[in-house]
């Protein structure tokens, strides 16, 4: 997947592309900078250790994209493909948007791109839990 630009409702332009291993430090920085309000109802691994254990060690089962504004990651979305044979073709989806980029269309753009990638990977079911604020 190449990088593509998205113009947000407030006029800012962000780039969306696949997550690369060299993006790890910037992704940790994004999670460390989330406000307590932004994470109140979510369960991401906010610390470096939890990111390493939970996501970075399972990259073979994950398709992840990031949103960049300048050199900072401001959004992260991924699908986790279940490795068990009985769950073949299914995945869970997570999306996290930095509080400074919420409610401007970034999550919608990232979700659309991730669903497109999931279809290309042959997935037929994606689970998502949503928490309304």
C-alpha positions in Angstrom: 0.0 0.0 0.0 1.4 3.3 -0.9 1.1 6.5 1.1 -2.0 8.6 0.4 -3.1 12.0 1.7 -6.4 12.7 3.4 -7.8 16.2 3.8 -9.6 16.4 7.2 -12.7 18.4 7.9 -10.6 21.2 9.5 -8.3 21.4 6.4 -5.3 19.6 7.8 -3.7 17.0 5.5 -2.5 13.7 7.0 -0.7 10.8 5.3 -2.0 7.3 5.8 0.3 4.3 5.2 1.2 0.8 6.4 2.9 0.6 9.7 6.6 -0.3 9.4 8.9 -1.6 12.2 10.8 1.6 12.2 7.6 3.4 13.2 7.7 1.8 16.7 9.2 4.7 18.6 6.8 7.2 17.1 3.8 4.9 17.8 4.9 4.6 21.5 5.1 8.4 21.6 1.6 8.8 20.3 0.2 6.4 22.9 2.2 8.1 25.7 0.7 11.5 24.6 -3.0 10.5 24.7 -5.0 12.4 27.2 -6.8 10.7 30.1 -10.1 11.6 28.4 -9.0 10.0 25.1 -8.2 6.7 26.9 -10.9 6.6 29.5 -13.0 3.9 27.8 -10.3 2.2 25.7 -7.9 -0.6 26.5 -4.8 -0.1 24.3 -1.4 -1.0 25.7 -0.2 2.5 26.6 3.3 1.6 27.7 6.3 0.6 25.6 6.3 -2.8 27.5 2.7 -3.5 26.7 3.0 -2.5 23.1 6.0 -4.8 22.7 4.2 -7.7 24.4 0.8 -7.2 22.9 1.3 -5.9 19.4 4.9 -5.7 18.2 5.5 -9.4 19.0 2.4 -10.4 16.9 3.1 -8.5 13.7 2.7 -11.7 11.7 -1.0 -11.7 12.5 -1.5 -7.9 12.3 -2.1 -5.5 9.4 -1.6 -2.0 10.8 -1.8 1.5 9.3 -0.8 4.8 10.7 -1.7 8.4 10.1 1.1 10.9 10.0 0.9 14.7 10.5 4.3 16.0 9.8 6.6 13.5 11.5 4.2 12.6 14.3 1.8 9.6 14.3 -1.7 10.8 15.1 -3.7 7.7 14.3 -3.2 4.0 14.5 -5.6 1.3 13.2 -5.1 -2.4 12.8 -6.7 -5.8 12.2 -5.6 -8.8 14.2 -6.1 -12.0 12.2 -6.9 -14.9 14.4 -4.3 -17.7 14.0 -6.5 -20.6 15.1 -7.8 -22.6 12.1 -11.4 -22.4 13.3 -11.3 -18.6 13.1 -9.6 -18.4 9.7 -10.8 -15.4 7.7 -11.8 -13.5 10.8 -10.2 -10.6 12.7 -10.7 -7.9 15.3 -10.2 -4.3 14.5 -8.9 -1.5 16.7 -8.6 2.2 16.0 -7.0 4.9 18.1 -6.9 8.6 17.1 -4.9 11.2 19.0 -7.3 13.6 20.8 -6.1 16.5 18.6 -7.4 14.7 15.5 -10.7 13.4 16.7 -14.0 14.4 15.1 -12.4 15.6 11.9 -12.8 12.5 9.7 -9.5 10.7 10.3 -11.0 7.7 12.0 -13.5 7.2 9.1 -10.7 7.4 6.5 -8.5 5.0 8.4 -11.4 2.5 8.9 -12.2 2.6 5.2 -8.6 1.9 4.2 -8.3 -0.9 6.8 -11.5 -2.6 5.5 -10.2 -2.4 2.0 -6.9 -4.1 3.1 -8.9 -6.8 5.0 -10.9 -7.6 1.9 -7.7 -8.0 -0.1 -6.4 -10.4 2.6 -9.5 -12.5 2.2 -11.1 -11.8 5.5 -14.9 -12.3 5.7 -15.6 -11.1 9.2 -14.2 -8.3 11.3 -15.1 -7.7 14.9 -15.2 -4.3 16.5 -16.3 -3.1 19.9 -17.4 0.5 20.1 -17.6 2.7 23.2 -19.8 5.8 22.9 -18.8 8.8 25.0 
